[in-house]
Amino acid sequence: MEIRIQSIHFDATEKLQAFVEKKTAKLEKSFEDIQKVEVQLKVAKPATALNKVTSITVTVPGGSPIFVEKTCDTFEEGVDQCVDALKVQLGKFKEKLRNH
């Protein structure tokens, strides 16, 4: 599984990148055949609350990419929420594959 992290309008620290990689790696427990995970971290309207936008796109074989976007106070919180939402979506996708 390939993990790509993009930070837009700021430079992501190594600690943040390691956190993102650790969290997104757990997605493989929900669905083994993930090909690629693209994470975009973006600061929207600096100097306001809830200005950290986290979006994650997961590429799986035989289906369209699964996309989640969350806006939070911190990137860590955003990544957590995105990963939780993706686990649910991957579970549904896996169930759909099993039924066909």
ZAKOL-16830 format. One record per atom (N, C-alpha, C): residue in three letters; x, y, z. Coordinates in steps of 0.2 Angstrom, whole numbers, padded with zeros to 4 digits, always signed. Layout:
ALAXYZ
...
//
This chain:
MET+0004-0006+0000
MET+0000+0000+0000
MET+0004+0006+0000
GLU+0003+0011-0005
GLU+0007+0017-0005
GLU+0003+0022-0002
ILE+0007+0026+0002
ILE+0004+0032+0006
ILE+0007+0038+0003
ARG+0003+0043+0001
ARG+0006+0049-0001
ARG+0003+0055+0003
ILE+0007+0059+0006
ILE+0005+0065+0010
ILE+0006+0071+0006
GLN+0001+0076+0005
GLN+0002+0082+0003
GLN+0000+0087+0008
SER+0005+0092+0009
SER+0003+0098+0014
SER+0002+0104+0009
ILE-0004+0107+0010
ILE-0005+0113+0005
ILE-0005+0119+0010
HIS-0001+0124+0008
HIS-0001+0131+0011
HIS+0003+0130+0018
PHE+0007+0125+0019
PHE+0011+0124+0025
PHE+0016+0119+0024
ASP+0021+0118+0029
ASP+0025+0112+0029
ASP+0023+0108+0034
ALA+0022+0101+0033
ALA+0020+0096+0038
ALA+0026+0094+0041
THR+0026+0094+0048
THR+0032+0091+0052
THR+0032+0084+0051
GLU+0038+0081+0053
GLU+0039+0074+0052
GLU+0035+0070+0057
LYS+0034+0074+0063
LYS+0029+0070+0068
LYS+0022+0070+0065
LEU+0020+0075+0062
LEU+0013+0074+0059
LEU+0013+0069+0053
GLN+0018+0069+0049
GLN+0018+0064+0044
GLN+0018+0057+0046
ALA+0022+0056+0052
ALA+0023+0049+0055
ALA+0016+0047+0058
PHE+0012+0052+0061
PHE+0006+0051+0063
PHE+0001+0049+0058
VAL+0001+0053+0052
VAL-0004+0051+0047
VAL-0002+0044+0044
GLU+0004+0042+0043
GLU+0006+0036+0040
GLU+0004+0030+0045
LYS+0005+0031+0052
LYS+0003+0026+0057
LYS-0005+0025+0056
LYS-0009+0030+0056
LYS-0016+0030+0056
LYS-0018+0027+0050
THR-0016+0029+0044
THR-0018+0026+0038
THR-0016+0019+0037
ALA-0011+0017+0039
ALA-0008+0010+0039
ALA-0014+0005+0042
LYS-0017+0008+0047
LYS-0022+0004+0050
LYS-0028+0002+0046
LEU-0029+0006+0040
LEU-0035+0005+0036
LEU-0034-0002+0033
GLU-0028-0005+0032
GLU-0027-0012+0029
GLU-0030-0017+0033
LYS-0031-0016+0039
LYS-0035-0021+0043
LYS-0042-0021+0041
SER-0045-0016+0039
SER-0052-0016+0036
SER-0053-0019+0029
PHE-0048-0017+0025
PHE-0048-0020+0018
PHE-0041-0021+0016
GLU-0039-0027+0014
GLU-0032-0029+0013
GLU-0029-0026+0006
ASP-0034-0025+0001
ASP-0032-0024-0006
ASP-0031-0017-0007
ILE-0030-0012-0002
ILE-0029-0005-0004
ILE-0023-0004-0008
GLN-0024-0001-0013
GLN-0018+0001-0018
GLN-0014+0007-0016
LYS-0018+0012-0015
LYS-0015+0019-0013
LYS-0019+0023-0009
VAL-0016+0027-0004
VAL-0019+0031+0000
VAL-0016+0038-0001
GLU-0020+0043-0003
GLU-0018+0050-0004
GLU-0021+0054+0002
VAL-0017+0058+0005
VAL-0019+0062+0011
VAL-0017+0069+0009
GLN-0022+0073+0009
GLN-0021+0081+0008
GLN-0022+0084+0015
LEU-0018+0088+0017
LEU-0018+0092+0023
LEU-0018+0099+0021
LYS-0023+0103+0022
LYS-0024+0110+0020
LYS-0026+0115+0025
VAL-0023+0121+0025
VAL-0025+0126+0030
VAL-0029+0131+0026
ALA-0036+0131+0028
ALA-0041+0135+0025
ALA-0041+0142+0029
LYS-0042+0147+0026
LYS-0043+0154+0030
LYS-0038+0154+0036
PRO-0032+0155+0036
PRO-0028+0155+0042
PRO-0031+0160+0047
ALA-0029+0158+0054
ALA-0031+0162+0060
ALA-0038+0162+0061
THR-0042+0156+0060
THR-0048+0155+0062
THR-0049+0148+0065
ALA-0054+0147+0069
ALA-0055+0140+0072
ALA-0057+0136+0066
LEU-0057+0129+0067
LEU-0059+0124+0062
LEU-0056+0126+0055
ASN-0049+0127+0055
ASN-0046+0129+0048
ASN-0042+0124+0045
LYS-0042+0118+0048
LYS-0038+0112+0046
LYS-0042+0107+0042
VAL-0041+0107+0035
VAL-0045+0103+0031
VAL-0041+0096+0030
THR-0043+0091+0031
THR-0040+0084+0030
THR-0044+0080+0025
SER-0041+0078+0019
SER-0045+0074+0015
SER-0041+0068+0013
ILE-0044+0062+0013
ILE-0041+0056+0011
ILE-0044+0052+0006
THR-0041+0050+0001
THR-0043+0047-0005
THR-0040+0040-0005
VAL-0044+0034-0005
VAL-0042+0028-0005
VAL-0043+0024-0011
THR-0038+0022-0015
THR-0039+0018-0021
THR-0039+0011-0020
VAL-0045+0008-0022
VAL-0046+0000-0021
VAL-0047-0003-0028
PRO-0045-0009-0029
PRO-0046-0012-0035
PRO-0054-0014-0037
GLY-0056-0012-0043
GLY-0062-0014-0045
GLY-0068-0009-0043
GLY-0066-0004-0040
GLY-0071+0001-0038
GLY-0068+0008-0039
SER-0073+0013-0038
SER-0071+0020-0038
SER-0067+0022-0032
PRO-0063+0027-0032
PRO-0059+0029-0026
PRO-0064+0031-0021
ILE-0062+0030-0014
ILE-0066+0031-0009
ILE-0063+0038-0006
PHE-0068+0043-0005
PHE-0065+0050-0003
PHE-0069+0052+0003
VAL-0065+0055+0008
VAL-0068+0058+0014
VAL-0064+0064+0016
GLU-0068+0069+0018
GLU-0065+0076+0020
GLU-0068+0078+0026
LYS-0064+0080+0031
LYS-0066+0083+0037
LYS-0062+0089+0039
THR-0066+0094+0042
THR-0063+0100+0044
THR-0063+0100+0052
CYS-0057+0101+0055
CYS-0056+0101+0062
CYS-0051+0107+0064
ASP-0050+0107+0071
ASP-0046+0111+0074
ASP-0038+0109+0073
THR-0037+0103+0073
THR-0030+0100+0072
THR-0030+0095+0066
PHE-0025+0094+0063
PHE-0024+0089+0058
PHE-0025+0082+0061
GLU-0022+0081+0067
GLU-0023+0074+0070
GLU-0030+0072+0071
GLU-0034+0077+0074
GLU-0041+0076+0075
GLU-0045+0074+0068
GLY-0043+0078+0063
GLY-0045+0077+0056
GLY-0044+0070+0053
VAL-0037+0068+0054
VAL-0035+0062+0052
VAL-0039+0056+0055
ASP-0040+0057+0062
ASP-0043+0052+0066
ASP-0051+0051+0063
GLN-0054+0057+0062
GLN-0061+0056+0060
GLN-0061+0053+0053
CYS-0057+0055+0048
CYS-0057+0053+0041
CYS-0055+0045+0041
VAL-0051+0043+0045
VAL-0049+0036+0046
VAL-0055+0032+0048
ASP-0059+0034+0053
ASP-0065+0031+0056
ASP-0070+0031+0051
ALA-0071+0036+0047
ALA-0076+0036+0042
ALA-0074+0031+0036
LEU-0068+0031+0034
LEU-0065+0026+0029
LEU-0066+0019+0031
LYS-0065+0018+0038
LYS-0066+0011+0040
LYS-0073+0008+0039
VAL-0078+0013+0040
VAL-0085+0011+0039
VAL-0086+0010+0031
GLN-0084+0015+0027
GLN-0085+0014+0020
GLN-0081+0008+0017
LEU-0075+0007+0019
LEU-0072+0001+0017
LEU-0075-0006+0019
GLY-0078-0006+0025
GLY-0082-0011+0027
GLY-0088-0013+0023
LYS-0092-0007+0021
LYS-0097-0008+0016
LYS-0095-0010+0009
PHE-0089-0007+0007
PHE-0087-0009+0000
PHE-0085-0017+0000
LYS-0082-0019+0006
LYS-0080-0026+0006
LYS-0086-0031+0006
GLU-0091-0028+0010
GLU-0098-0032+0010
GLU-0101-0033+0003
LYS-0101-0027-0001
LYS-0103-0027-0007
LYS-0100-0032-0012
LEU-0093-0032-0011
LEU-0089-0037-0015
LEU-0091-0044-0013
ARG-0092-0045-0007
ARG-0093-0052-0005
ARG-0100-0054-0007
ASN-0105-0050-0008
ASN-0112-0052-0010
ASN-0112-0053-0018
HIS-0107-0051-0022
HIS-0107-0052-0029
HIS-0104-0058-0031
//
